[in-house]
Amino acid sequence: MKSYRVRVAVALAATGIAVTACGGPVQAGSAAIVGSERITSSDLNDEVRELRADLAANKIAEDQLQLAFSLPQTVLLNMTTSRQFQELGRRKGVTVTDREVDDVAIAQGGWDQFNKVLLANGIPLDEGRDFIRAVIVRNKLAQQSGAGQDQAAQQAALQKIIQEADSTVPVKYSPRYGKFDPQQGFLADDRFGSPGAAAADSAAAGAAAGDADAGQAG
């Protein structure tokens, strides 16, 4: 049986959301630690507020989002994923230009349209460019690991990159934001509520984005 991390990483490949492991204590006041970088609870709260403001500005109802986890957990997961893959890219010498980031949005009708894809997947717009950069880094690394055209090869390459990211740039989540289980993801918690719709539904919302991102990886 595949672990939760691999199953969800495959399901969310279209949006670039790769679920990572957690473990060990984190510093007081931290929401998560990515390698040596600290994401504070204040950082997370700010980004959750940013996302809610972005949703309101774009007339997207929060309760209509089809996310696998609660809004704070989703924002935190996206923040850690972005930082983890960008750091892995830096260590492996993989670079992404601003033009490559813009090309992803342009291919999907421009930033106005693509921003809606980001918001639908729980990504605040001020995190959008960095998140796309991380997706492109991940895709380039997957290509270097032998990702081919068939699904099996792509899944194998993705799994390899996730494992390398976890060992090279480990992510530790504060239990304050829920317990993360490798087989089930964030477990239901009264503080955050039960996970929402299936992750695959969220992935479907950003399928076009993933296709554009993949094109950047070649």
Secondary structure by P-SEA (a helix, b strand, c coil): cccaaaaaaaaaccccbbbbbbbcccccccccccccccccaaaaaaaaaaaaaaaaaaccccccccccccaaaaaaaaaaaaaaaaaaaaaacccccaaaaaaaaaaaccaaaaaaaaaaacccccaaaaaaaaaaaaaaaaaaacccccaaaaaaaaaaaaaaaaaabbbbbbccccccccccccccccccccccccaaaaaaacaaaaaaaaaaac
